[in-house]
């Protein structure tokens, strides 16, 4: 999606409180729910294909269950279906992963005494179970409003208005952060400003979030200072440090698809090298180190995403090695360590604008990778360890 402009759509004013949705905003529970829904739908002899996901986002469990029953024509009540799904989920909540940028933002707000709350459609007992598995989270959120604590679920404003009441906050001073269209509508109906971080980022989904004040690719891109709150000052040389991400494989297309048009040496790895990790990484531009088996170790900048300009049909990884190569490196073993995040994926109207931005990303990467902790990874043995099946052509 990639709006890196947080002054995007509506006029913003300063806020004092932040109300977070939980599922799909702070925690990746959607994948756990999907896996459980698939098991239960299959029990009824139907093939699960994920249909109706947008309709269910942000809805209370019984409403979501009714939607699945309708979509798959299941012979059961919402209550019974929900009970089956819940039984599977109870042991799975422990596996819910924190979404990128969530801990960083929540800890920052807590440290600066910005009052925050959770306003979730989930029942109270489920929220408590999910939070119990996340260290310190019950302390971060003194106010929690659950779907079973109010009369009407999202898109009605009840959940957010109740959270504001418990915080003793004026609705106009509250900012809602949501991943679901129903939640965005609920926040606006409550008279609050809303940041949408869609949990299903796609070009088709964008109109569903049109009432949000701002649409972001991930919480990594949230800038508190835009809303009159203390800024996050944790970037180093323009890049945000992250847990390193190790990928590697033979270059299946040296100088990649973008190179001929852009005039820069991008490389295409086989998708099997990174497909299992793509879900963990938001679309955007990253920095890191590249090891080419017969040449050496180089700085690199890498895009993860659909690359809106080229309109790719699937999420791709395109590393650009920051070095002038005189010849192609097709077939050589390429090792990458991704160590920092620069910006969200963005769309450009002209090729010139795209090329200019890519070169700016390259300059940021070159400078940041000179700094610690990024510079330390240039010594990582992963970059130089040959694989048993080195298919290098040189």
C-alpha positions in Angstrom: 0.0 0.0 0.0 2.7 2.3 1.1 1.5 5.8 1.9 4.8 7.1 3.3 3.0 10.5 3.6 1.3 10.7 6.9 -0.4 13.9 6.0 -2.2 12.0 3.3 -5.9 12.4 3.3 -7.4 14.5 6.0 -6.4 17.4 8.2 -5.0 16.0 11.4 -4.9 17.6 14.8 -3.0 16.7 18.0 -4.2 13.8 20.1 -3.5 12.8 23.7 -4.8 9.1 23.8 -4.3 6.1 21.5 -6.8 3.3 21.2 -5.5 0.1 19.7 -7.4 -2.7 18.1 -5.7 -6.0 19.0 -6.2 -8.7 16.4 -4.4 -7.9 13.2 -3.2 -4.6 14.6 -0.9 -5.5 17.4 -1.0 -9.3 17.2 -1.1 -11.6 14.2 -4.0 -13.7 15.4 -5.6 -13.7 11.9 -3.4 -16.6 10.7 -4.3 -18.7 13.8 -8.0 -18.0 13.3 -7.8 -18.9 9.6 -6.1 -22.2 10.4 -8.8 -23.1 13.0 -11.6 -22.0 10.6 -10.2 -24.3 7.9 -10.2 -27.3 10.3 -13.9 -26.7 11.3 -15.2 -25.9 7.8 -13.4 -29.1 6.6 -15.2 -31.1 9.3 -18.4 -30.2 7.6 -17.2 -31.6 4.3 -16.5 -28.2 2.7 -13.4 -26.9 1.1 -11.9 -23.9 2.9 -10.8 -21.2 0.4 -10.7 -18.1 2.7 -13.7 -16.4 1.1 -15.4 -13.6 2.9 -12.3 -12.6 4.9 -12.8 -8.8 4.4 -16.4 -9.1 5.8 -15.3 -10.9 8.9 -12.4 -8.5 9.8 -13.0 -6.6 13.1 -16.4 -8.3 13.7 -17.4 -10.0 17.0 -17.0 -13.8 17.0 -20.6 -14.7 16.6 -21.1 -12.2 13.8 -18.0 -13.6 12.1 -19.2 -17.2 12.6 -22.6 -16.3 11.1 -20.7 -14.9 8.0 -18.7 -18.1 7.6 -21.9 -20.3 7.9 -23.6 -18.2 5.2 -20.5 -18.3 2.9 -20.1 -22.0 3.1 -23.7 -23.0 3.7 -22.9 -24.9 6.9 -25.6 -26.9 8.8 -25.0 -25.4 12.2 -25.6 -22.4 14.4 -23.2 -19.5 14.9 -23.0 -20.5 18.6 -22.0 -24.1 17.8 -19.5 -23.2 15.1 -17.9 -20.5 17.3 -17.5 -23.1 20.1 -15.7 -25.5 17.8 -13.3 -22.8 16.6 -12.7 -21.4 20.1 -11.8 -24.9 21.4 -9.0 -25.1 18.7 -7.8 -21.5 19.3 -7.4 -21.8 23.1 -4.2 -23.7 22.8 -3.0 -21.6 19.8 -3.1 -18.1 21.3 0.4 -18.7 22.8 1.7 -18.8 19.2 0.3 -15.4 18.2 3.2 -13.3 16.9 3.6 -9.6 17.6 3.2 -7.6 14.4 6.2 -5.5 13.1 6.6 -2.2 14.9 4.0 -3.0 17.6 6.3 -3.6 20.6 8.4 -0.6 19.6 5.4 1.8 19.5 3.6 0.5 22.6 6.8 0.6 24.7 7.5 4.2 23.4 4.1 5.4 24.3 4.2 3.8 27.7 7.6 5.3 28.5 6.3 8.8 27.6 3.2 8.3 29.7 0.8 8.5 26.7 -2.4 6.9 27.9 -3.3 3.9 25.7 -6.1 1.3 25.6 -7.1 -1.8 23.8 -10.5 -1.7 22.1 -11.2 -5.1 20.6 -14.2 -7.0 19.3 -12.9 -10.2 21.0 -14.5 -11.4 24.3 -12.7 -10.3 27.5 -11.4 -13.8 28.4 -9.8 -14.2 25.0 -8.1 -10.9 25.2 -6.7 -11.7 28.6 -5.4 -15.1 27.3 -3.7 -13.4 24.3 -2.1 -10.7 26.4 -0.9 -13.2 29.1 1.5 -14.6 26.5 3.1 -11.2 25.8 5.5 -10.0 28.4 4.5 -6.8 30.2 1.5 -6.1 28.0 -1.1 -6.2 30.8 0.9 -3.4 32.5 1.0 -1.3 29.2 -2.8 -1.4 28.8 -4.6 -0.4 32.0 -7.8 0.0 30.0 -9.2 -2.9 27.9 -12.6 -2.8 26.3 -13.8 -6.1 24.9 -16.7 -6.9 22.5 -18.8 -8.5 25.2 -18.6 -5.3 27.4 -20.7 -3.2 25.0 -24.1 -3.4 23.4 -23.0 -3.0 19.7 -19.9 -4.3 18.0 -17.9 -2.5 15.3 -18.7 -0.7 13.0 -20.8 0.9 15.8 -18.7 3.3 17.9 -19.6 1.7 21.3 -16.2 0.0 21.9 -14.2 3.1 21.3 -16.6 5.4 23.2 -16.4 3.1 26.2 -12.5 3.1 26.0 -12.5 6.9 25.9 -14.9 7.0 28.9 -12.6 4.7 30.9 -9.6 6.9 30.0 -11.6 10.0 30.9 -10.8 11.3 27.4 -12.6 13.5 25.0 -13.3 11.4 21.8 -11.8 14.2 19.7 -8.5 13.8 21.6 -8.3 10.1 20.8 -6.5 8.4 17.9 -7.7 4.9 16.8 -5.2 2.5 15.2 -7.1 -0.3 13.3 -6.5 -3.0 10.7 -10.2 -3.7 9.7 -12.6 -1.6 7.7 -15.3 -2.2 10.3 -13.0 -0.8 13.0 -12.1 2.3 10.8 -15.8 3.1 10.5 -16.3 2.6 14.2 -13.5 5.0 15.1 -14.8 7.7 12.8 -18.4 7.1 14.1 -17.0 7.8 17.6 -15.7 11.2 16.5 -12.1 10.1 16.6 -9.2 10.3 14.1 -8.2 6.9 12.7 -5.0 5.4 11.3 -5.6 2.3 9.2 -2.9 -0.4 9.0 -4.7 -2.9 6.7 -4.1 -6.5 7.7 -4.9 -7.4 4.1 -2.9 -5.0 2.1 -3.8 -5.1 -1.6 -4.8 -2.6 -4.3 -8.3 -3.9 -4.2 -8.7 -3.3 -0.5 -7.7 0.3 -0.5 -11.2 1.8 -1.1 -12.5 0.0 2.0 -10.2 2.2 4.2 -11.0 5.5 2.5 -12.6 7.0 5.6 -9.4 6.7 7.6 -7.3 9.8 8.1 -4.1 8.0 7.2 -3.3 4.6 5.7 0.0 3.0 6.6 1.7 -0.2 5.5 2.7 -1.1 9.0 3.3 0.2 12.5 6.9 0.7 11.6 5.8 3.7 9.6 3.8 5.4 12.4 5.2 8.8 13.3 3.9 10.0 16.7 5.1 13.5 16.1 2.5 13.9 13.3 -0.1 13.7 16.0 1.6 16.0 18.5 3.2 13.1 20.5 6.9 12.5 21.4 8.8 11.2 18.3 10.5 7.8 18.0 14.2 8.7 17.8 15.5 5.1 17.2 16.7 5.3 13.6 20.4 5.1 12.8 21.5 6.9 9.7 18.0 6.9 8.4 17.3 3.2 9.0 15.5 1.4 11.7 17.5 -1.5 13.2 15.7 -4.9 13.1 16.2 -8.5 13.9 18.5 -9.8 11.1 16.9 -11.8 8.4 19.1 -14.4 6.6 18.3 -15.6 3.1 20.3 -17.0 0.3 20.4 -19.1 -2.9 21.6 -19.2 -6.5 20.9 -16.0 -8.5 18.3 -17.2 -11.0 18.3 -13.9 -12.9 21.4 -11.8 -12.5 20.7 -8.1 -13.0 17.0 -9.0 -12.5 14.0 -7.6 -14.3 14.5 -4.1 -12.9 18.1 -3.8 -14.0 17.7 -3.3 -17.7 15.1 -0.6 -17.1 16.7 1.0 -14.1 20.4 0.4 -14.9 21.2 -1.0 -11.5 22.3 -4.6 -10.6 19.3 -6.1 -9.0 19.3 -9.9 -8.5 16.4 -12.4 -8.4 16.7 -15.3 -6.0 14.4 -18.4 -6.2 11.2 -17.7 -4.2 11.9 -20.9 -2.2 14.8 -19.1 -0.6 12.5 -16.6 1.2 8.8 -17.6 0.7 8.4 -18.9 4.3 9.7 -15.6 5.7 7.9 -13.1 3.5 4.8 -13.1 5.7 6.9 -11.8 8.6 8.2 -8.8 6.7 6.1 -5.8 5.6 6.4 -4.5 2.1 9.1 -1.8 2.0 12.7 -1.0 1.5 15.4 -2.7 3.6 19.2 -2.5 4.0 21.8 -5.2 4.6 24.9 -7.0 3.4 25.3 -9.3 0.3 27.9 -12.0 -0.1 28.6 -13.2 -3.7 30.4 -16.5 -3.6 33.3 -15.6 -5.9 33.5 -11.9 -5.5 33.2 -10.6 -2.0 30.9 -8.8 0.4 28.9 -5.7 -0.6 26.4 -3.3 0.8 22.9 -3.7 -0.5 19.4 -2.2 -0.4 16.4 -4.5 -1.0 12.7 -4.1 -1.8 10.1 -6.5 -0.5 6.7 -6.3 -2.0 4.6 -6.1 -5.2 6.6 -3.3 -6.8 3.5 -1.2 -7.8 5.3 0.4 -10.8 5.9 -3.0 -12.4 2.6 -4.3 -11.1 4.0 -7.7 -10.0 1.4 -10.3 -9.4 3.1 -11.7 -6.3 5.3 -10.5 -3.5 8.9 -10.4 -4.5 12.3 -9.7 -3.0 14.7 -7.6 -5.2 18.1 -6.9 -3.7 20.2 -4.2 -5.4 24.0 -4.7 -4.8 25.7 -1.4 -4.3 28.7 -2.0 -6.4 29.6 -1.4 -10.1 29.8 -4.9 -11.7 31.3 -5.2 -15.2 29.6 -8.5 -15.8 26.5 -10.5 -14.9 26.5 -12.8 -11.8 23.8 -15.3 -13.0 24.0 -18.6 -11.2 26.3 -17.5 -8.4 25.5 -18.2 -4.8 24.1 -15.0 -3.2 23.8 -14.7 0.6 21.9 -11.8 2.1 21.6 -10.5 5.7 18.9 -7.9 6.0 19.5 -5.7 9.1 17.4 -2.5 8.8 14.3 -0.9 7.4 14.1 2.4 5.5 10.6 3.1 4.3 7.3 1.6 3.0 6.8 0.5 -0.5 5.4 3.5 -2.6 3.9 4.0 -6.0 5.6 6.3 -8.5 3.9 7.9 -11.4 7.1 8.1 -13.5 10.1 5.9 -14.0 12.3 8.9 -13.4 10.8 9.4 -9.9 11.2 5.7 -9.2 14.9 5.7 -10.2 15.6 8.9 -8.2 14.0 7.4 -5.1 15.9 4.1 -5.5 19.2 6.0 -5.7 18.2 8.0 -2.6 17.6 4.6 -0.9 21.0 3.5 -2.0 22.7 6.6 -0.5 20.9 6.0 2.8 21.9 2.4 2.8 25.6 3.1 2.0 25.8 5.7 4.9 23.8 3.7 7.5 25.8 0.4 6.9 28.9 2.3 8.0 27.3 2.6 11.4 26.9 0.2 14.3 25.0 -2.1 14.7 24.6 -2.4 10.9 28.4 -2.5 10.2 29.0 -5.5 12.5 27.1 -7.8 10.2 29.6 -7.4 7.3 31.8 -9.8 9.3 29.1 -12.5 9.6 30.4 -15.9 8.5 27.0 -16.6 6.8 28.0 -14.3 4.0 31.1 -16.3 3.1 30.2 -19.9 4.0 29.8 -21.8 0.8 26.8 -24.2 0.5 27.5 -27.9 -0.2 25.9 -27.4 -3.6 27.6 -24.3 -4.9 26.4 -24.0 -8.5 28.7 -21.0 -9.2 29.5 -20.8 -12.9 32.9 -19.1 -12.4 
